[in-house]
Amino acid sequence: MDFSHDPKLNSIAAKVEAGARLSFEDGLTLYATDDLAALAKLADSVRRRLHGRRTYFNVNRHFNYTNVCYADCKFCGFYRTPRMPDAYTHNVEEAVGVAGKAVAEGATELHIVGGLNTKLPFKYYTDLLASLKRAYPRLHLKAFTMVELDHMAGFYKMSDEDVIGQLKEAGMDSCPGGGAEIFREPTRSRICAHKTDAARWLALAGKVHAAGLKTNATMLYGHIESVADRVDHFIRLREQQDASGGFQCFIPLAFYPEGTKLSECPGPSGVDSLKTIAVSRLMLDNFAHIKAYWVMLGKRLAQVALHYGANDLDGTITEGGELTESYSVESNNEVRMNKNEIAALIEDAGFEAVERDTLYRPVEEMTAA
């Protein structure tokens, strides 16, 4: 590849072609370029080397069991204090009802996250998982971020291994990647001072991996963080993946300021989002999958992101009006697509749509077997 418009990319392109690891400085250079076509070409070359035209999606449902939380993160439009009129905590029966509707719609995954609610006993979480698994044994339960696991260990005075082991025994099949936000200080403390720090988040991910479970990883971008903060985030994730190997997918989460304490931040531009997808694909050489999370990017930009290194659009996310993570979601973004709509979105972008389960096994191949 020859990038005459931005010659600084030539040495990076040589590394990419050779399969060599990019440095922190390389990451800064990639973000600094204004040659979006070159950046897309580099990221797409890696994406196609790994996956060809295959682009994944799943049929899933998000379930937020409570919005009561003490963390009060500045970027969050989701949390409530216990006395707020719209605070809620769902009981186990309600959760089973939600799962039943999801299964009837063809869901293979229930994505379970919530606030840090000190009124709940640990038994709530194990009963929740066990009841869901009894009712729908084939439904994959992707449950609890590293922040939630950290809260459980500290609040209930349990070891990390005991928390993870009991949740796994009750039915936890994997963990989502939320709560990573931005690892680097002082940015992390400025946006989520009361939340699990970077070293703890990464250590817990390693312990979940050691227990034989997969997790995802996220980064919240477009608020007060710097480009250097983002590149640092990629490198820390890459180092943890080298050590424990259990991350399946990286999901950049575009920040939307509406309803948060960071409302003065404009959020990321479309160009910034595409750069972030591309740079993550190039920096995270030991991550198989990069997700263009259509709920936050919007459907049209998510299509374009498939040409910037992403190979997954997440899922149909048939959810019932609550936010899909502890973040504000763009108000004009519908958080629902059916299976045919998401497949058509992928194919319209020039790729092959592959329905997967949570562990990236093609559903069609599993059914045929």
C-alpha positions as CSV (number, residue, x, y, z in Angstrom):
1,M,0.0,0.0,0.0
2,D,1.3,3.5,-0.9
3,F,-0.3,6.5,0.9
4,S,1.2,9.5,-0.8
5,H,-1.5,11.8,0.7
6,D,-0.2,11.1,4.2
7,P,3.3,9.5,4.0
8,K,3.3,8.9,7.8
9,L,0.9,6.0,7.1
10,N,3.4,4.1,4.9
11,S,5.4,2.7,7.8
12,I,2.2,1.7,9.6
13,A,0.9,0.1,6.5
14,A,4.0,-2.0,6.2
15,K,3.5,-3.2,9.8
16,V,-0.1,-4.0,9.1
17,E,0.8,-6.0,5.9
18,A,3.4,-7.9,7.9
19,G,1.0,-8.6,10.8
20,A,3.3,-6.7,13.2
21,R,2.0,-5.0,16.3
22,L,1.4,-1.3,16.3
23,S,2.8,1.1,18.9
24,F,1.2,3.8,21.0
25,E,2.8,6.4,18.7
26,D,1.3,4.5,15.7
27,G,-2.2,4.8,17.3
28,L,-1.7,8.6,17.7
29,T,-0.6,8.9,14.1
30,L,-3.7,6.9,12.8
31,Y,-6.0,9.2,14.8
32,A,-4.2,12.3,13.4
33,T,-4.5,11.5,9.8
34,D,-7.1,13.3,7.6
35,D,-6.9,10.6,5.0
36,L,-10.0,8.7,5.9
37,A,-9.9,6.6,2.7
38,A,-6.4,5.3,3.6
39,L,-7.5,4.6,7.2
40,A,-10.5,2.7,6.0
41,K,-8.4,0.7,3.5
42,L,-5.9,-0.3,6.2
43,A,-8.6,-1.4,8.7
44,D,-10.7,-3.1,6.0
45,S,-7.6,-5.1,4.9
46,V,-7.3,-6.6,8.4
47,R,-11.1,-7.1,8.7
48,R,-11.2,-9.0,5.4
49,R,-8.1,-11.0,6.3
50,L,-9.8,-12.3,9.4
51,H,-13.5,-12.5,8.3
52,G,-13.8,-11.9,4.6
53,R,-17.2,-10.5,3.9
54,R,-18.8,-12.2,6.8
55,T,-20.6,-9.8,9.2
56,Y,-22.2,-11.0,12.3
57,F,-25.4,-10.2,14.2
58,N,-27.5,-12.0,16.7
59,V,-31.1,-12.0,18.0
60,N,-30.9,-10.7,21.5
61,R,-32.8,-8.9,24.2
62,H,-31.4,-6.5,26.8
63,F,-32.8,-6.7,30.3
64,N,-31.9,-4.1,32.9
65,Y,-32.8,-5.6,36.3
66,T,-32.5,-2.3,38.3
67,N,-31.7,1.3,37.6
68,V,-30.9,2.0,41.3
69,C,-27.2,2.9,41.6
70,Y,-24.9,4.7,44.0
71,A,-22.1,5.3,41.5
72,D,-23.5,8.5,40.0
73,C,-21.2,8.5,37.0
74,K,-21.2,11.8,35.1
75,F,-21.8,10.3,31.7
76,C,-24.8,8.2,32.8
77,G,-28.4,9.1,32.0
78,F,-29.7,5.7,33.4
79,Y,-29.1,5.6,37.2
80,R,-31.6,6.6,39.8
81,T,-31.5,6.9,43.6
82,P,-33.9,4.6,45.5
83,R,-36.3,7.5,46.3
84,M,-36.7,8.8,42.8
85,P,-40.2,8.1,41.4
86,D,-39.0,6.2,38.4
87,A,-36.5,4.0,40.2
88,Y,-37.2,0.3,39.7
89,T,-36.0,-3.2,40.5
90,H,-37.5,-6.1,38.6
91,N,-38.3,-9.3,40.4
92,V,-37.4,-12.8,39.2
93,E,-40.8,-13.5,37.8
94,E,-40.7,-10.3,35.7
95,A,-37.3,-11.4,34.4
96,V,-38.6,-14.8,33.4
97,G,-41.5,-13.1,31.6
98,V,-39.1,-10.9,29.6
99,A,-37.0,-13.9,28.7
100,G,-40.1,-15.8,27.5
101,K,-41.0,-13.0,25.1
102,A,-37.4,-12.9,23.9
103,V,-37.3,-16.6,23.2
104,A,-40.6,-16.4,21.4
105,E,-39.1,-13.8,19.1
106,G,-36.1,-16.1,18.4
107,A,-33.6,-14.6,20.8
108,T,-30.5,-16.7,21.6
109,E,-29.1,-14.3,24.2
110,L,-30.4,-12.3,27.2
111,H,-28.0,-9.4,28.0
112,I,-28.4,-8.6,31.7
113,V,-27.0,-5.5,33.3
114,G,-28.1,-3.1,36.0
115,G,-27.2,-0.5,38.6
116,L,-25.3,-1.1,41.9
117,N,-28.2,-1.6,44.2
118,T,-27.3,-2.0,47.8
119,K,-30.8,-3.2,48.8
120,L,-30.4,-6.5,46.9
121,P,-29.0,-9.6,48.5
122,F,-26.5,-11.7,46.6
123,K,-29.2,-14.4,46.4
124,Y,-31.1,-12.1,44.1
125,Y,-28.5,-12.6,41.4
126,T,-28.2,-16.3,41.7
127,D,-31.9,-16.8,41.9
128,L,-32.3,-14.6,38.8
129,L,-29.9,-16.6,36.8
130,A,-31.1,-20.0,38.1
131,S,-34.7,-19.2,37.4
132,L,-34.0,-18.0,33.9
133,K,-31.9,-21.1,33.1
134,R,-34.5,-23.4,34.5
135,A,-37.2,-21.8,32.3
136,Y,-35.1,-21.4,29.2
137,P,-32.0,-23.7,29.4
138,R,-30.8,-22.9,25.8
139,L,-30.9,-19.1,26.3
140,H,-27.4,-17.7,26.7
141,L,-27.2,-15.5,29.8
142,K,-24.6,-12.7,29.2
143,A,-24.8,-11.1,32.6
144,F,-23.0,-8.6,34.8
145,T,-20.1,-6.3,34.0
146,M,-16.8,-6.2,35.8
147,V,-18.2,-3.2,37.8
148,E,-21.1,-5.3,39.0
149,L,-18.9,-8.2,39.9
150,D,-16.6,-5.8,41.8
151,H,-19.6,-4.4,43.7
152,M,-20.8,-7.9,44.6
153,A,-17.3,-8.9,45.9
154,G,-16.9,-5.8,48.0
155,F,-20.5,-5.3,49.3
156,Y,-21.2,-9.0,50.2
157,K,-17.6,-9.6,51.4
158,M,-16.9,-12.4,49.1
159,S,-13.8,-13.4,47.1
160,D,-13.8,-12.7,43.4
161,E,-13.5,-16.4,42.7
162,D,-16.5,-17.2,44.9
163,V,-18.7,-14.5,43.2
164,I,-17.7,-15.7,39.7
165,G,-18.1,-19.4,40.7
166,Q,-21.5,-19.0,42.2
167,L,-22.8,-16.9,39.4
168,K,-21.4,-19.4,36.8
169,E,-23.0,-22.3,38.7
170,A,-26.3,-20.5,38.8
171,G,-26.3,-19.9,35.0
172,M,-24.1,-17.1,34.0
173,D,-22.7,-18.0,30.5
174,S,-20.5,-15.0,29.7
175,C,-20.1,-11.3,30.7
176,P,-20.7,-8.1,28.8
177,G,-18.0,-5.5,28.4
178,G,-19.5,-2.5,30.1
179,G,-17.9,-0.4,32.8
180,A,-14.5,0.0,31.1
181,E,-15.3,3.6,30.0
182,I,-11.8,5.1,29.8
183,F,-9.0,3.5,31.8
184,R,-6.5,6.3,31.9
185,E,-6.2,8.7,34.9
186,P,-7.1,11.4,35.7
187,T,-9.9,11.1,33.0
188,R,-11.5,8.1,34.6
189,S,-11.8,9.7,38.0
190,R,-13.2,12.8,36.5
191,I,-16.1,10.9,34.9
192,C,-16.7,8.0,37.3
193,A,-14.8,8.6,40.6
194,H,-16.8,6.0,42.5
195,K,-16.4,3.2,40.0
196,T,-14.0,0.3,39.7
197,D,-10.6,1.5,38.6
198,A,-8.8,0.3,35.5
199,A,-6.5,-2.2,37.1
200,R,-9.4,-3.8,39.0
201,W,-11.6,-4.0,35.9
202,L,-8.9,-5.7,33.9
203,A,-8.0,-8.0,36.8
204,L,-11.6,-9.1,37.1
205,A,-11.8,-9.8,33.4
206,G,-8.8,-12.0,33.7
207,K,-10.4,-13.9,36.6
208,V,-13.6,-14.4,34.6
209,H,-11.5,-15.7,31.7
210,A,-9.7,-18.0,34.1
211,A,-13.1,-19.5,35.1
212,G,-13.6,-20.5,31.5
213,L,-16.1,-17.7,30.5
214,K,-15.8,-15.2,27.7
215,T,-16.3,-11.5,28.1
216,N,-16.5,-8.4,25.8
217,A,-14.7,-5.1,26.3
218,T,-15.9,-1.5,25.7
219,M,-14.6,2.0,25.5
220,L,-16.8,5.1,26.0
221,Y,-15.6,7.9,23.7
222,G,-16.6,11.4,22.7
223,H,-16.7,13.1,26.1
224,I,-13.7,14.7,27.9
225,E,-11.1,12.0,27.0
226,S,-8.1,12.7,24.8
227,V,-6.9,10.7,21.8
228,A,-4.0,9.5,24.0
229,D,-6.5,8.2,26.5
230,R,-8.2,6.1,23.8
231,V,-4.9,4.7,22.5
232,D,-3.8,3.9,26.1
233,H,-7.2,2.1,26.5
234,F,-6.5,-0.1,23.4
235,I,-3.1,-1.0,24.6
236,R,-4.3,-2.0,28.1
237,L,-7.0,-4.2,26.6
238,R,-4.5,-5.8,24.2
239,E,-2.1,-6.6,27.1
240,Q,-4.9,-8.2,29.1
241,Q,-5.9,-10.2,26.1
242,D,-2.3,-11.4,25.8
243,A,-2.5,-12.5,29.4
244,S,-5.9,-14.1,29.7
245,G,-7.2,-14.5,26.1
246,G,-11.0,-14.4,26.9
247,F,-12.1,-11.2,25.2
248,Q,-14.4,-12.0,22.3
249,C,-15.3,-8.6,20.9
250,F,-14.4,-4.9,21.4
251,I,-17.3,-2.4,21.3
252,P,-16.6,1.3,21.0
253,L,-19.5,3.1,22.6
254,A,-20.3,6.6,21.3
255,F,-21.2,9.0,24.1
256,Y,-24.4,11.0,23.8
257,P,-24.6,13.8,26.3
258,E,-28.4,14.3,26.6
259,G,-29.6,13.8,30.2
260,T,-26.1,13.5,31.7
261,K,-23.8,15.7,33.8
262,L,-21.6,16.1,30.8
263,S,-24.2,17.8,28.7
264,E,-21.8,20.4,27.5
265,C,-19.8,17.8,25.6
266,P,-21.0,17.5,22.0
267,G,-20.4,13.8,21.6
268,P,-18.4,12.3,18.8
269,S,-18.8,13.3,15.1
270,G,-19.4,10.7,12.4
271,V,-15.7,11.0,11.3
272,D,-14.5,10.5,14.9
273,S,-16.6,7.3,15.2
274,L,-15.3,5.9,12.0
275,K,-11.7,6.7,13.0
276,T,-12.3,5.0,16.4
277,I,-13.6,1.8,14.7
278,A,-10.7,1.7,12.3
279,V,-8.0,2.5,14.9
280,S,-9.4,-0.1,17.3
281,R,-9.3,-2.7,14.5
282,L,-5.7,-1.9,13.8
283,M,-4.5,-1.7,17.4
284,L,-6.4,-4.6,18.8
285,D,-4.6,-7.3,16.8
286,N,-5.5,-10.1,19.3
287,F,-9.3,-9.3,19.3
288,A,-11.2,-11.4,16.7
289,H,-14.2,-9.0,16.5
290,I,-14.9,-5.3,16.4
291,K,-18.5,-4.2,16.8
292,A,-20.3,-1.3,15.2
293,Y,-22.9,-0.9,17.9
294,W,-25.8,0.4,15.7
295,V,-27.9,1.5,18.6
296,M,-25.5,4.3,19.4
297,L,-24.0,4.9,15.9
298,G,-27.3,4.8,14.1
299,K,-28.1,2.4,11.3
300,R,-26.5,4.4,8.5
301,L,-23.2,5.1,10.1
302,A,-23.0,1.5,11.3
303,Q,-23.2,0.4,7.7
304,V,-20.3,2.6,6.8
305,A,-18.3,1.4,9.8
306,L,-18.4,-2.1,8.3
307,H,-15.9,-0.7,5.7
308,Y,-13.7,0.7,8.6
309,G,-12.9,-2.6,10.3
310,A,-16.1,-3.6,12.0
311,N,-17.4,-7.1,11.4
312,D,-20.4,-7.2,13.8
313,L,-23.5,-5.0,14.2
314,D,-24.6,-6.4,17.6
315,G,-28.2,-7.7,17.5
316,T,-31.9,-7.1,17.1
317,I,-32.0,-5.8,20.7
318,T,-35.8,-6.2,21.2
319,E,-35.9,-4.3,24.4
320,G,-38.8,-2.7,26.2
321,G,-38.1,1.0,26.5
322,E,-35.2,1.0,29.0
323,L,-31.7,2.0,28.1
324,T,-29.6,-0.7,26.7
325,E,-26.6,0.1,29.0
326,S,-25.8,2.6,31.7
327,Y,-25.4,5.3,29.0
328,S,-27.7,7.7,27.3
329,V,-28.9,6.5,23.9
330,E,-29.5,8.9,21.0
331,S,-33.2,9.8,21.4
332,N,-34.1,9.4,17.7
333,N,-32.4,6.0,17.5
334,E,-34.9,3.1,17.6
335,V,-33.5,0.3,19.7
336,R,-35.3,-2.4,17.7
337,M,-34.7,-4.2,14.5
338,N,-36.0,-7.6,13.4
339,K,-33.8,-10.3,12.0
340,N,-34.6,-9.5,8.3
341,E,-33.9,-5.8,8.8
342,I,-30.5,-6.2,10.3
343,A,-29.5,-8.8,7.6
344,A,-30.7,-6.4,4.9
345,L,-28.6,-3.6,6.5
346,I,-25.5,-5.7,6.3
347,E,-26.1,-6.9,2.8
348,D,-26.9,-3.4,1.5
349,A,-23.4,-2.4,2.7
350,G,-21.9,-5.2,0.5
351,F,-21.3,-7.9,3.1
352,E,-22.6,-11.3,4.0
353,A,-25.0,-11.4,7.0
354,V,-24.3,-14.3,9.4
355,E,-26.6,-14.8,12.4
356,R,-24.5,-16.0,15.3
357,D,-24.9,-17.0,18.9
358,T,-23.1,-15.2,21.7
359,L,-20.0,-17.3,21.2
360,Y,-19.8,-16.4,17.5
361,R,-21.0,-19.8,16.3
362,P,-23.2,-19.4,13.1
363,V,-26.7,-20.4,14.0
364,E,-27.4,-21.9,10.6
365,E,-24.4,-24.3,11.0
366,M,-25.5,-25.2,14.5
367,T,-29.1,-25.9,13.3
368,A,-27.8,-28.0,10.4
369,A,-25.6,-30.1,12.8
